[in-house]
Amino acid sequence: MLASVGFLVGESFHPLWGGEVDVPSYIAFQETPLQPFWPLVVAAIAVPEVFSVFSFQNPFNGGQMWAIRDDYEAGNLGFDPLSLKPEGGNALLSMQNGLNNGRLAMLAAAGMIFQETFVTHAKLF
């Protein structure tokens, strides 16, 4: 959800690098000195993605190919050190609906990126 807001605000307000970045958001990162930062981000994202392989059934032990395990609960990584996940009921449903709002915001951000990249090649505002 922050990406959707940041995409819109970032084109009008540039607090970093002296306001010298005045390009569409989809190429703004290329105008900054942060390119060496991305290998660290990719490595940090790769760790949970590698472990997500274990959510699939083992096709060598009689499981179907590309099928998710029956006991797998989507989004439950078994890591909640601050006990933020509600136990159940309406509180859990409310949190899950909040995640759906985040998914909608990701689609909105993808739409903005598509518009700038392929349709207009210009800033949104």
MOPAC internal coordinates of N, CA, C and O (Angstrom, degrees):
PM7 1SCF
backbone

  N    0.0000 0     0.00 0     0.00 0    0    0    0
  C    1.4406 1     0.00 0     0.00 0    1    0    0
  C    1.5307 1   109.84 1     0.00 0    2    1    0
  O    1.2310 1   120.86 1   146.06 1    3    2    1
  N    1.3288 1   115.96 1   -33.94 1    3    2    1
  C    1.4588 1   119.14 1   177.46 1    5    3    2
  C    1.5239 1   111.30 1   -67.01 1    6    5    3
  O    1.2310 1   120.35 1   149.20 1    7    6    5
  N    1.3252 1   116.94 1   -30.80 1    7    6    5
  C    1.4623 1   119.45 1   179.22 1    9    7    6
  C    1.5243 1   110.63 1   -64.96 1   10    9    7
  O    1.2310 1   120.21 1   139.85 1   11   10    9
  N    1.3205 1   117.20 1   -40.15 1   11   10    9
  C    1.4644 1   119.96 1   179.28 1   13   11   10
  C    1.5217 1   111.21 1   -63.60 1   14   13   11
  O    1.2310 1   120.51 1   135.49 1   15   14   13
  N    1.3240 1   116.63 1   -44.51 1   15   14   13
  C    1.4584 1   120.36 1   178.79 1   17   15   14
  C    1.5270 1   109.80 1   -69.20 1   18   17   15
  O    1.2310 1   120.58 1   136.29 1   19   18   17
  N    1.3286 1   116.50 1   -43.71 1   19   18   17
  C    1.4610 1   120.20 1  -179.28 1   21   19   18
  C    1.5069 1   112.95 1   -63.17 1   22   21   19
  O    1.2310 1   120.70 1   146.97 1   23   22   21
  N    1.3113 1   116.26 1   -33.03 1   23   22   21
  C    1.4562 1   120.25 1   178.70 1   25   23   22
  C    1.5236 1   110.46 1   -63.27 1   26   25   23
  O    1.2310 1   120.53 1   137.33 1   27   26   25
  N    1.3279 1   116.59 1   -42.67 1   27   26   25
  C    1.4642 1   120.90 1  -179.18 1   29   27   26
  C    1.5254 1   111.94 1   -74.76 1   30   29   27
  O    1.2310 1   120.19 1   134.40 1   31   30   29
  N    1.3261 1   117.23 1   -45.60 1   31   30   29
  C    1.4577 1   121.10 1  -177.49 1   33   31   30
  C    1.5274 1   110.79 1   -70.53 1   34   33   31
  O    1.2310 1   120.42 1   142.99 1   35   34   33
  N    1.3322 1   116.80 1   -37.01 1   35   34   33
  C    1.4549 1   121.13 1  -176.07 1   37   35   34
  C    1.5140 1   114.24 1   -63.80 1   38   37   35
  O    1.2310 1   119.85 1   156.70 1   39   38   37
  N    1.3019 1   117.89 1   -23.30 1   39   38   37
  C    1.4622 1   119.88 1   178.39 1   41   39   38
  C    1.5199 1   112.42 1   -78.79 1   42   41   39
  O    1.2310 1   120.27 1   157.65 1   43   42   41
  N    1.3235 1   117.09 1   -22.35 1   43   42   41
  C    1.4603 1   120.52 1  -177.68 1   45   43   42
  C    1.5177 1   112.87 1  -103.96 1   46   45   43
  O    1.2310 1   120.18 1   152.98 1   47   46   45
  N    1.3149 1   117.27 1   -27.02 1   47   46   45
  C    1.4604 1   121.77 1  -173.87 1   49   47   46
  C    1.5171 1   109.07 1  -129.28 1   50   49   47
  O    1.2310 1   120.10 1   -63.53 1   51   50   49
  N    1.3165 1   117.42 1   116.47 1   51   50   49
  C    1.4591 1   122.72 1  -177.51 1   53   51   50
  C    1.5246 1   109.83 1  -119.29 1   54   53   51
  O    1.2310 1   119.51 1   -92.53 1   55   54   53
  N    1.3202 1   118.53 1    87.47 1   55   54   53
  C    1.4671 1   119.04 1  -176.26 1   57   55   54
  C    1.5356 1   113.42 1   -75.57 1   58   57   55
  O    1.2310 1   119.64 1   160.42 1   59   58   57
  N    1.3120 1   118.29 1   -19.58 1   59   58   57
  C    1.4569 1   121.05 1  -177.65 1   61   59   58
  C    1.5239 1   110.69 1   -97.90 1   62   61   59
  O    1.2310 1   120.88 1   -22.99 1   63   62   61
  N    1.3167 1   115.92 1   157.01 1   63   62   61
  C    1.4579 1   124.16 1   176.57 1   65   63   62
  C    1.5193 1   112.59 1    58.57 1   66   65   63
  O    1.2310 1   120.18 1  -146.41 1   67   66   65
  N    1.3308 1   117.27 1    33.59 1   67   66   65
  C    1.4578 1   122.08 1   172.80 1   69   67   66
  C    1.5123 1   114.71 1    67.44 1   70   69   67
  O    1.2310 1   119.26 1  -161.69 1   71   70   69
  N    1.3246 1   119.01 1    18.31 1   71   70   69
  C    1.4527 1   121.32 1  -179.83 1   73   71   70
  C    1.5132 1   114.02 1    72.04 1   74   73   71
  O    1.2310 1   119.98 1  -163.13 1   75   74   73
  N    1.3213 1   117.64 1    16.87 1   75   74   73
  C    1.4604 1   121.20 1  -177.23 1   77   75   74
  C    1.5255 1   113.15 1   -80.18 1   78   77   75
  O    1.2310 1   119.93 1   168.54 1   79   78   77
  N    1.3243 1   117.74 1   -11.46 1   79   78   77
  C    1.4591 1   121.13 1  -178.76 1   81   79   78
  C    1.5245 1   107.53 1   -90.14 1   82   81   79
  O    1.2310 1   120.44 1   -73.60 1   83   82   81
  N    1.3189 1   116.76 1   106.40 1   83   82   81
  C    1.4636 1   121.10 1  -179.24 1   85   83   82
  C    1.5220 1   108.98 1  -133.00 1   86   85   83
  O    1.2310 1   121.15 1  -114.42 1   87   86   85
  N    1.3230 1   115.41 1    65.58 1   87   86   85
  C    1.4642 1   122.60 1  -178.62 1   89   87   86
  C    1.5202 1   108.17 1  -132.14 1   90   89   87
  O    1.2310 1   119.20 1   -11.96 1   91   90   89
  N    1.3296 1   119.13 1   168.04 1   91   90   89
  C    1.4545 1   120.00 1   174.37 1   93   91   90
  C    1.5322 1   111.28 1   -57.34 1   94   93   91
  O    1.2310 1   120.51 1   -30.43 1   95   94   93
  N    1.3223 1   116.64 1   149.57 1   95   94   93
  C    1.4605 1   121.80 1  -174.02 1   97   95   94
  C    1.5194 1   113.69 1   -59.52 1   98   97   95
  O    1.2310 1   119.90 1   148.11 1   99   98   97
  N    1.3201 1   117.79 1   -31.89 1   99   98   97
  C    1.4609 1   118.38 1  -175.55 1  101   99   98
  C    1.5270 1   112.81 1   -69.66 1  102  101   99
  O    1.2310 1   119.59 1   164.32 1  103  102  101
  N    1.3246 1   118.39 1   -15.68 1  103  102  101
  C    1.4685 1   119.92 1   175.62 1  105  103  102
  C    1.5279 1   112.13 1  -120.04 1  106  105  103
  O    1.2310 1   119.78 1  -173.12 1  107  106  105
  N    1.3185 1   118.02 1     6.88 1  107  106  105
  C    1.4640 1   120.78 1  -177.93 1  109  107  106
  C    1.5168 1   111.44 1   -61.91 1  110  109  107
  O    1.2310 1   119.69 1   143.66 1  111  110  109
  N    1.3218 1   118.20 1   -36.34 1  111  110  109
  C    1.4580 1   120.75 1  -179.10 1  113  111  110
  C    1.5208 1   111.75 1   -63.05 1  114  113  111
  O    1.2310 1   120.35 1   146.28 1  115  114  113
  N    1.3054 1   116.94 1   -33.72 1  115  114  113
  C    1.4615 1   120.35 1  -179.86 1  117  115  114
  C    1.5271 1   111.74 1   -69.70 1  118  117  115
  O    1.2310 1   120.21 1   163.72 1  119  118  117
  N    1.3134 1   117.21 1   -16.28 1  119  118  117
  C    1.4616 1   121.57 1   179.85 1  121  119  118
  C    1.5257 1   111.95 1   -91.14 1  122  121  119
  O    1.2310 1   119.81 1   179.27 1  123  122  121
  N    1.3270 1   117.97 1    -0.73 1  123  122  121
  C    1.4601 1   121.98 1  -178.22 1  125  123  122
  C    1.5280 1   109.80 1  -110.58 1  126  125  123
  O    1.2310 1   120.02 1   -13.85 1  127  126  125
  N    1.3343 1   117.56 1   166.15 1  127  126  125
  C    1.4683 1   120.26 1   179.06 1  129  127  126
  C    1.5259 1   114.11 1   -86.27 1  130  129  127
  O    1.2310 1   119.08 1  -152.34 1  131  130  129
  N    1.3220 1   119.37 1    27.66 1  131  130  129
  C    1.4621 1   121.90 1  -175.41 1  133  131  130
  C    1.5309 1   114.96 1   -97.50 1  134  133  131
  O    1.2310 1   118.69 1  -171.36 1  135  134  133
  N    1.3011 1   120.11 1     8.64 1  135  134  133
  C    1.4592 1   121.06 1  -176.88 1  137  135  134
  C    1.5322 1   113.32 1   -57.32 1  138  137  135
  O    1.2310 1   118.09 1   141.08 1  139  138  137
  N    1.3474 1   121.24 1   -38.92 1  139  138  137
  C    1.4705 1   119.71 1   178.72 1  141  139  138
  C    1.5189 1   114.04 1   -66.34 1  142  141  139
  O    1.2310 1   119.62 1   167.30 1  143  142  141
  N    1.3233 1   118.33 1   -12.70 1  143  142  141
  C    1.4582 1   122.95 1  -179.69 1  145  143  142
  C    1.5313 1   112.56 1   -73.30 1  146  145  143
  O    1.2310 1   119.60 1   151.04 1  147  146  145
  N    1.3264 1   118.36 1   -28.96 1  147  146  145
  C    1.4658 1   121.72 1  -172.07 1  149  147  146
  C    1.5267 1   115.07 1   -66.35 1  150  149  147
  O    1.2310 1   117.91 1   145.74 1  151  150  149
  N    1.3155 1   121.58 1   -34.26 1  151  150  149
  C    1.4758 1   117.88 1   175.39 1  153  151  150
  C    1.5260 1   112.97 1   -58.66 1  154  153  151
  O    1.2310 1   119.95 1   145.70 1  155  154  153
  N    1.3298 1   117.70 1   -34.30 1  155  154  153
  C    1.4634 1   120.40 1   175.80 1  157  155  154
  C    1.5217 1   111.91 1   -66.74 1  158  157  155
  O    1.2310 1   120.37 1   140.35 1  159  158  157
  N    1.3234 1   116.90 1   -39.65 1  159  158  157
  C    1.4629 1   121.14 1   178.33 1  161  159  158
  C    1.5232 1   110.29 1   -64.88 1  162  161  159
  O    1.2310 1   120.57 1   135.82 1  163  162  161
  N    1.3191 1   116.51 1   -44.18 1  163  162  161
  C    1.4673 1   120.39 1   179.33 1  165  163  162
  C    1.5227 1   110.50 1   -62.25 1  166  165  163
  O    1.2310 1   119.97 1   139.07 1  167  166  165
  N    1.3250 1   117.66 1   -40.93 1  167  166  165
  C    1.4638 1   120.59 1   178.51 1  169  167  166
  C    1.5215 1   111.07 1   -64.76 1  170  169  167
  O    1.2310 1   119.69 1   139.46 1  171  170  169
  N    1.3280 1   118.20 1   -40.54 1  171  170  169
  C    1.4610 1   121.45 1   179.29 1  173  171  170
  C    1.5281 1   111.69 1   -66.19 1  174  173  171
  O    1.2310 1   120.16 1   144.92 1  175  174  173
  N    1.3203 1   117.31 1   -35.08 1  175  174  173
  C    1.4647 1   120.88 1   178.48 1  177  175  174
  C    1.5215 1   110.82 1   -76.09 1  178  177  175
  O    1.2310 1   120.10 1   148.83 1  179  178  177
  N    1.3200 1   117.42 1   -31.17 1  179  178  177
  C    1.4631 1   121.41 1  -176.33 1  181  179  178
  C    1.5235 1   112.60 1   -66.31 1  182  181  179
  O    1.2310 1   119.71 1   147.97 1  183  182  181
  N    1.3197 1   118.16 1   -32.03 1  183  182  181
  C    1.4654 1   120.48 1  -176.63 1  185  183  182
  C    1.5299 1   111.57 1   -60.38 1  186  185  183
  O    1.2310 1   118.35 1   124.06 1  187  186  185
  N    1.3505 1   120.76 1   -55.94 1  187  186  185
  C    1.4726 1   118.02 1   178.82 1  189  187  186
  C    1.5294 1   113.14 1   -66.81 1  190  189  187
  O    1.2310 1   120.19 1   151.26 1  191  190  189
  N    1.3388 1   117.24 1   -28.74 1  191  190  189
  C    1.4563 1   118.99 1   178.69 1  193  191  190
  C    1.5271 1   111.73 1   -67.30 1  194  193  191
  O    1.2310 1   120.15 1   142.63 1  195  194  193
  N    1.3205 1   117.31 1   -37.37 1  195  194  193
  C    1.4610 1   120.36 1   177.59 1  197  195  194
  C    1.5229 1   109.89 1   -64.54 1  198  197  195
  O    1.2310 1   120.27 1   138.72 1  199  198  197
  N    1.3309 1   117.09 1   -41.28 1  199  198  197
  C    1.4631 1   120.05 1   179.84 1  201  199  198
  C    1.5301 1   112.54 1   -71.84 1  202  201  199
  O    1.2310 1   119.48 1   162.48 1  203  202  201
  N    1.3307 1   118.61 1   -17.52 1  203  202  201
  C    1.4649 1   120.14 1   178.12 1  205  203  202
  C    1.5239 1   111.88 1   -69.14 1  206  205  203
  O    1.2310 1   120.15 1   165.28 1  207  206  205
  N    1.3222 1   117.32 1   -14.72 1  207  206  205
  C    1.4675 1   121.06 1   177.07 1  209  207  206
  C    1.5286 1   110.32 1   -60.22 1  210  209  207
  O    1.2310 1   120.53 1   149.42 1  211  210  209
  N    1.3348 1   116.59 1   -30.58 1  211  210  209
  C    1.4597 1   120.57 1  -177.10 1  213  211  210
  C    1.5291 1   112.82 1   -73.89 1  214  213  211
  O    1.2310 1   119.18 1   177.12 1  215  214  213
  N    1.3205 1   119.16 1    -2.88 1  215  214  213
  C    1.4607 1   121.33 1   176.02 1  217  215  214
  C    1.5267 1   111.85 1   -81.67 1  218  217  215
  O    1.2310 1   119.98 1   170.62 1  219  218  217
  N    1.3260 1   117.64 1    -9.38 1  219  218  217
  C    1.4581 1   121.59 1  -179.71 1  221  219  218
  C    1.5234 1   111.28 1   -91.65 1  222  221  219
  O    1.2310 1   120.96 1   -24.89 1  223  222  221
  N    1.3228 1   115.76 1   155.11 1  223  222  221
  C    1.4659 1   121.19 1   173.86 1  225  223  222
  C    1.5235 1   109.07 1   -69.61 1  226  225  223
  O    1.2310 1   120.87 1   -31.42 1  227  226  225
  N    1.3105 1   115.94 1   148.58 1  227  226  225
  C    1.4593 1   120.92 1   177.88 1  229  227  226
  C    1.5292 1   108.70 1   -81.26 1  230  229  227
  O    1.2310 1   119.36 1   -69.70 1  231  230  229
  N    1.3369 1   118.82 1   110.30 1  231  230  229
  C    1.4653 1   119.83 1  -177.16 1  233  231  230
  C    1.5257 1   112.86 1   -69.15 1  234  233  231
  O    1.2310 1   119.79 1   164.71 1  235  234  233
  N    1.3312 1   118.02 1   -15.29 1  235  234  233
  C    1.4653 1   120.76 1  -179.59 1  237  235  234
  C    1.5208 1   112.50 1   -84.02 1  238  237  235
  O    1.2310 1   120.08 1   167.77 1  239  238  237
  N    1.3387 1   117.45 1   -12.23 1  239  238  237
  C    1.4709 1   121.51 1   178.51 1  241  239  238
  C    1.5207 1   111.57 1  -110.66 1  242  241  239
  O    1.2310 1   119.98 1  -149.38 1  243  242  241
  N    1.3069 1   117.64 1    30.62 1  243  242  241
  C    1.4620 1   121.45 1   177.27 1  245  243  242
  C    1.5109 1   114.96 1    91.79 1  246  245  243
  O    1.2310 1   119.54 1  -179.15 1  247  246  245
  N    1.3222 1   118.49 1     0.85 1  247  246  245
  C    1.4648 1   121.05 1   178.38 1  249  247  246
  C    1.5193 1   110.97 1   -81.37 1  250  249  247
  O    1.2310 1   121.10 1   -19.20 1  251  250  249
  N    1.3198 1   115.50 1   160.80 1  251  250  249
  C    1.4588 1   120.42 1   178.07 1  253  251  250
  C    1.5282 1   110.04 1   -75.33 1  254  253  251
  O    1.2310 1   121.12 1   -26.82 1  255  254  253
  N    1.3019 1   115.47 1   153.18 1  255  254  253
  C    1.4631 1   120.99 1   176.79 1  257  255  254
  C    1.5272 1   109.22 1   -72.07 1  258  257  255
  O    1.2310 1   119.43 1   -47.69 1  259  258  257
  N    1.3232 1   118.70 1   132.31 1  259  258  257
  C    1.4590 1   126.80 1   177.85 1  261  259  258
  C    1.5248 1   113.37 1    62.33 1  262  261  259
  O    1.2310 1   119.17 1  -153.86 1  263  262  261
  N    1.3125 1   119.19 1    26.14 1  263  262  261
  C    1.4625 1   122.33 1   178.05 1  265  263  262
  C    1.5310 1   109.31 1  -100.52 1  266  265  263
  O    1.2310 1   120.82 1   -38.20 1  267  266  265
  N    1.3098 1   116.03 1   141.80 1  267  266  265
  C    1.4645 1   122.09 1   178.72 1  269  267  266
  C    1.5315 1   108.68 1   -80.99 1  270  269  267
  O    1.2310 1   120.71 1   -35.86 1  271  270  269
  N    1.3398 1   116.25 1   144.14 1  271  270  269
  C    1.4637 1   121.20 1   177.71 1  273  271  270
  C    1.5218 1   110.51 1   -58.78 1  274  273  271
  O    1.2310 1   120.43 1   -30.26 1  275  274  273
  N    1.3277 1   116.78 1   149.74 1  275  274  273
  C    1.4674 1   121.46 1   179.68 1  277  275  274
  C    1.5252 1   111.88 1   -68.55 1  278  277  275
  O    1.2310 1   119.70 1   147.96 1  279  278  277
  N    1.3187 1   118.18 1   -32.04 1  279  278  277
  C    1.4591 1   120.97 1  -177.44 1  281  279  278
  C    1.5359 1   112.90 1   -90.14 1  282  281  279
  O    1.2310 1   119.98 1  -172.28 1  283  282  281
  N    1.3110 1   117.65 1     7.72 1  283  282  281
  C    1.4620 1   121.03 1  -178.76 1  285  283  282
  C    1.5194 1   110.19 1   -82.08 1  286  285  283
  O    1.2310 1   120.63 1   -48.39 1  287  286  285
  N    1.3240 1   116.40 1   131.61 1  287  286  285
  C    1.4562 1   122.34 1   176.92 1  289  287  286
  C    1.5278 1   107.92 1  -110.03 1  290  289  287
  O    1.2310 1   119.91 1   -63.11 1  291  290  289
  N    1.3104 1   117.77 1   116.89 1  291  290  289
  C    1.4654 1   121.72 1  -175.95 1  293  291  290
  C    1.5188 1   111.19 1   -58.29 1  294  293  291
  O    1.2310 1   121.10 1   -48.79 1  295  294  293
  N    1.3196 1   115.50 1   131.21 1  295  294  293
  C    1.4468 1   121.36 1   178.01 1  297  295  294
  C    1.5141 1   114.76 1    85.82 1  298  297  295
  O    1.2310 1   119.74 1   168.30 1  299  298  297
  N    1.3175 1   118.09 1   -11.70 1  299  298  297
  C    1.4618 1   120.90 1  -179.79 1  301  299  298
  C    1.5205 1   108.75 1   -90.04 1  302  301  299
  O    1.2310 1   120.85 1   -79.07 1  303  302  301
  N    1.3265 1   115.99 1   100.93 1  303  302  301
  C    1.4549 1   120.99 1  -179.36 1  305  303  302
  C    1.5204 1   112.10 1   -93.38 1  306  305  303
  O    1.2310 1   120.50 1  -178.94 1  307  306  305
  N    1.3376 1   116.66 1     1.06 1  307  306  305
  C    1.4529 1   120.24 1  -179.17 1  309  307  306
  C    1.5197 1   112.68 1    71.28 1  310  309  307
  O    1.2310 1   119.90 1  -157.85 1  311  310  309
  N    1.3066 1   117.79 1    22.15 1  311  310  309
  C    1.4604 1   122.44 1  -177.64 1  313  311  310
  C    1.5175 1   108.75 1  -134.07 1  314  313  311
  O    1.2310 1   120.30 1   -76.78 1  315  314  313
  N    1.3128 1   117.04 1   103.22 1  315  314  313
  C    1.4569 1   122.44 1   178.55 1  317  315  314
  C    1.5243 1   108.86 1  -144.10 1  318  317  315
  O    1.2310 1   119.91 1  -110.20 1  319  318  317
  N    1.3460 1   117.77 1    69.80 1  319  318  317
  C    1.4667 1   119.73 1  -173.72 1  321  319  318
  C    1.5257 1   114.08 1   -66.54 1  322  321  319
  O    1.2310 1   119.44 1   157.49 1  323  322  321
  N    1.3198 1   118.67 1   -22.51 1  323  322  321
  C    1.4639 1   121.41 1   179.95 1  325  323  322
  C    1.5164 1   112.43 1   -98.36 1  326  325  323
  O    1.2310 1   120.01 1  -177.18 1  327  326  325
  N    1.3470 1   117.59 1     2.82 1  327  326  325
  C    1.4739 1   123.28 1  -179.65 1  329  327  326
  C    1.5270 1   111.20 1    54.24 1  330  329  327
  O    1.2310 1   120.64 1  -129.09 1  331  330  329
  N    1.3248 1   116.38 1    50.91 1  331  330  329
  C    1.4587 1   121.91 1  -179.60 1  333  331  330
  C    1.5221 1   112.95 1   -83.60 1  334  333  331
  O    1.2310 1   119.85 1   156.04 1  335  334  333
  N    1.3334 1   117.89 1   -23.96 1  335  334  333
  C    1.4598 1   120.82 1  -177.27 1  337  335  334
  C    1.5247 1   110.05 1   -78.58 1  338  337  335
  O    1.2310 1   119.99 1   -55.65 1  339  338  337
  N    1.3243 1   117.63 1   124.35 1  339  338  337
  C    1.4652 1   120.35 1   177.17 1  341  339  338
  C    1.5284 1   110.48 1   -66.19 1  342  341  339
  O    1.2310 1   120.87 1   -24.66 1  343  342  341
  N    1.3237 1   115.95 1   155.34 1  343  342  341
  C    1.4638 1   121.32 1  -178.11 1  345  343  342
  C    1.5233 1   112.58 1   -69.45 1  346  345  343
  O    1.2310 1   119.19 1   148.32 1  347  346  345
  N    1.2937 1   119.15 1   -31.68 1  347  346  345
  C    1.4598 1   120.65 1  -179.71 1  349  347  346
  C    1.5190 1   110.62 1   165.93 1  350  349  347
  O    1.2310 1   121.35 1    10.67 1  351  350  349
  N    1.3116 1   115.02 1  -169.33 1  351  350  349
  C    1.4520 1   120.56 1   177.19 1  353  351  350
  C    1.5138 1   113.62 1    73.13 1  354  353  351
  O    1.2310 1   121.49 1    30.18 1  355  354  353
  N    1.3293 1   114.76 1  -149.82 1  355  354  353
  C    1.4613 1   120.80 1  -175.94 1  357  355  354
  C    1.5223 1   112.79 1   -67.37 1  358  357  355
  O    1.2310 1   120.06 1   148.17 1  359  358  357
  N    1.3206 1   117.50 1   -31.83 1  359  358  357
  C    1.4676 1   120.01 1  -179.62 1  361  359  358
  C    1.5308 1   110.43 1   -65.67 1  362  361  359
  O    1.2310 1   120.52 1   137.65 1  363  362  361
  N    1.3315 1   116.62 1   -42.35 1  363  362  361
  C    1.4652 1   119.81 1   178.00 1  365  363  362
  C    1.5244 1   110.79 1   -67.29 1  366  365  363
  O    1.2310 1   120.11 1   139.40 1  367  366  365
  N    1.3296 1   117.40 1   -40.60 1  367  366  365
  C    1.4656 1   121.06 1   177.96 1  369  367  366
  C    1.5261 1   110.95 1   -62.28 1  370  369  367
  O    1.2310 1   120.55 1   140.24 1  371  370  369
  N    1.3288 1   116.55 1   -39.76 1  371  370  369
  C    1.4629 1   120.40 1   178.44 1  373  371  370
  C    1.5320 1   110.72 1   -63.89 1  374  373  371
  O    1.2310 1   120.06 1   139.17 1  375  374  373
  N    1.3346 1   117.49 1   -40.83 1  375  374  373
  C    1.4598 1   120.42 1   178.60 1  377  375  374
  C    1.5225 1   110.86 1   -66.74 1  378  377  375
  O    1.2310 1   120.11 1   140.08 1  379  378  377
  N    1.3278 1   117.40 1   -39.92 1  379  378  377
  C    1.4598 1   120.28 1   178.58 1  381  379  378
  C    1.5183 1   111.08 1   -65.51 1  382  381  379
  O    1.2310 1   119.88 1   143.35 1  383  382  381
  N    1.3348 1   117.83 1   -36.65 1  383  382  381
  C    1.4590 1   120.61 1   176.10 1  385  383  382
  C    1.5212 1   111.06 1   -66.29 1  386  385  383
  O    1.2310 1   120.28 1   145.39 1  387  386  385
  N    1.3273 1   117.08 1   -34.61 1  387  386  385
  C    1.4586 1   120.70 1   174.89 1  389  387  386
  C    1.5205 1   111.20 1   -62.52 1  390  389  387
  O    1.2310 1   120.37 1   142.19 1  391  390  389
  N    1.3316 1   116.89 1   -37.81 1  391  390  389
  C    1.4618 1   120.51 1   176.02 1  393  391  390
  C    1.5271 1   110.89 1   -65.44 1  394  393  391
  O    1.2310 1   120.40 1   143.76 1  395  394  393
  N    1.3184 1   116.83 1   -36.24 1  395  394  393
  C    1.4645 1   119.30 1   176.26 1  397  395  394
  C    1.5228 1   111.12 1   -64.83 1  398  397  395
  O    1.2310 1   120.26 1   143.92 1  399  398  397
  N    1.3371 1   117.11 1   -36.08 1  399  398  397
  C    1.4634 1   119.94 1   175.24 1  401  399  398
  C    1.5211 1   110.46 1   -63.10 1  402  401  399
  O    1.2310 1   120.36 1   143.05 1  403  402  401
  N    1.3250 1   116.92 1   -36.95 1  403  402  401
  C    1.4566 1   120.71 1   176.86 1  405  403  402
  C    1.5143 1   111.49 1   -64.57 1  406  405  403
  O    1.2310 1   120.67 1   141.64 1  407  406  405
  N    1.3196 1   116.32 1   -38.36 1  407  406  405
  C    1.4712 1   119.63 1   177.35 1  409  407  406
  C    1.5293 1   110.73 1   -64.91 1  410  409  407
  O    1.2310 1   120.46 1   140.49 1  411  410  409
  N    1.3237 1   116.72 1   -39.51 1  411  410  409
  C    1.4638 1   120.39 1   176.93 1  413  411  410
  C    1.5255 1   110.40 1   -63.51 1  414  413  411
  O    1.2310 1   120.35 1   140.62 1  415  414  413
  N    1.3310 1   116.93 1   -39.38 1  415  414  413
  C    1.4586 1   120.32 1   178.18 1  417  415  414
  C    1.5265 1   110.81 1   -65.26 1  418  417  415
  O    1.2310 1   119.88 1   145.37 1  419  418  417
  N    1.3363 1   117.84 1   -34.63 1  419  418  417
  C    1.4692 1   119.99 1   176.52 1  421  419  418
  C    1.5178 1   110.69 1   -64.55 1  422  421  419
  O    1.2310 1   120.30 1   141.07 1  423  422  421
  N    1.3256 1   117.03 1   -38.93 1  423  422  421
  C    1.4652 1   119.54 1   176.20 1  425  423  422
  C    1.5252 1   110.88 1   -65.43 1  426  425  423
  O    1.2310 1   120.51 1   142.23 1  427  426  425
  N    1.3317 1   116.64 1   -37.77 1  427  426  425
  C    1.4669 1   119.95 1   177.86 1  429  427  426
  C    1.5253 1   110.69 1   -63.95 1  430  429  427
  O    1.2310 1   120.58 1   136.16 1  431  430  429
  N    1.3343 1   116.50 1   -43.84 1  431  430  429
  C    1.4638 1   119.68 1   178.27 1  433  431  430
  C    1.5263 1   110.66 1   -63.53 1  434  433  431
  O    1.2310 1   120.43 1   139.83 1  435  434  433
  N    1.3319 1   116.79 1   -40.17 1  435  434  433
  C    1.4679 1   119.72 1   178.14 1  437  435  434
  C    1.5261 1   110.56 1   -62.98 1  438  437  435
  O    1.2310 1   120.15 1   141.74 1  439  438  437
  N    1.3295 1   117.33 1   -38.26 1  439  438  437
  C    1.4651 1   120.82 1   177.34 1  441  439  438
  C    1.5160 1   112.03 1   -64.21 1  442  441  439
  O    1.2310 1   120.55 1   140.17 1  443  442  441
  N    1.3374 1   116.56 1   -39.83 1  443  442  441
  C    1.4628 1   119.49 1   178.50 1  445  443  442
  C    1.5309 1   111.01 1   -67.31 1  446  445  443
  O    1.2310 1   120.85 1   139.21 1  447  446  445
  N    1.3326 1   115.98 1   -40.79 1  447  446  445
  C    1.4642 1   119.54 1   178.03 1  449  447  446
  C    1.5199 1   110.23 1   -63.90 1  450  449  447
  O    1.2310 1   120.13 1   137.13 1  451  450  449
  N    1.3226 1   117.37 1   -42.87 1  451  450  449
  C    1.4645 1   121.14 1   179.12 1  453  451  450
  C    1.5272 1   110.68 1   -61.44 1  454  453  451
  O    1.2310 1   120.70 1   136.54 1  455  454  453
  N    1.3442 1   116.28 1   -43.46 1  455  454  453
  C    1.4666 1   119.65 1  -179.26 1  457  455  454
  C    1.5209 1   111.14 1   -61.49 1  458  457  455
  O    1.2310 1   120.54 1   133.59 1  459  458  457
  N    1.3360 1   116.58 1   -46.41 1  459  458  457
  C    1.4651 1   118.71 1  -178.57 1  461  459  458
  C    1.5165 1   112.25 1   -69.95 1  462  461  459
  O    1.2310 1   120.39 1   141.20 1  463  462  461
  N    1.3265 1   116.86 1   -38.80 1  463  462  461
  C    1.4533 1   120.89 1  -173.51 1  465  463  462
  C    1.5264 1   112.62 1   -76.25 1  466  465  463
  O    1.2310 1   120.19 1   134.72 1  467  466  465
  N    1.3176 1   117.23 1   -45.28 1  467  466  465
  C    1.4629 1   120.36 1  -169.89 1  469  467  466
  C    1.5280 1   114.73 1  -109.98 1  470  469  467
  O    1.2310 1   119.79 1   156.45 1  471  470  469
  N    1.3253 1   118.00 1   -23.55 1  471  470  469
  C    1.4582 1   119.06 1  -173.29 1  473  471  470
  C    1.5253 1   111.74 1  -100.50 1  474  473  471
  O    1.2310 1   120.06 1   118.91 1  475  474  473
  N    1.3303 1   117.50 1   -61.09 1  475  474  473
  C    1.4591 1   118.94 1  -171.84 1  477  475  474
  C    1.5321 1   113.81 1  -101.05 1  478  477  475
  O    1.2310 1   119.54 1   153.84 1  479  478  477
  N    1.3223 1   118.48 1   -26.16 1  479  478  477
  C    1.4700 1   123.03 1  -175.18 1  481  479  478
  C    1.5209 1   111.20 1    56.07 1  482  481  479
  O    1.2310 1   120.30 1  -151.29 1  483  482  481
  N    1.3307 1   117.03 1    28.71 1  483  482  481
  C    1.4584 1   122.20 1  -179.52 1  485  483  482
  C    1.5231 1   109.27 1  -140.58 1  486  485  483
  O    1.2310 1   121.01 1   -10.69 1  487  486  485
  N    1.3424 1   115.68 1   169.31 1  487  486  485
  C    1.4585 1   120.81 1   177.79 1  489  487  486
  C    1.5175 1   110.54 1   -64.19 1  490  489  487
  O    1.2310 1   120.79 1   -26.50 1  491  490  489
  N    1.3436 1   116.09 1   153.50 1  491  490  489
  C    1.4584 1   119.91 1  -179.61 1  493  491  490
  C    1.5237 1   111.55 1   -68.66 1  494  493  491
  O    1.2310 1   120.36 1   139.98 1  495  494  493
  N    1.3304 1   116.92 1   -40.02 1  495  494  493
  C    1.4698 1   120.92 1  -179.07 1  497  495  494
  C    1.4993 1   110.05 1  -125.74 1  498  497  495
  O    1.2310 1   120.10 1   180.00 1  499  498  497

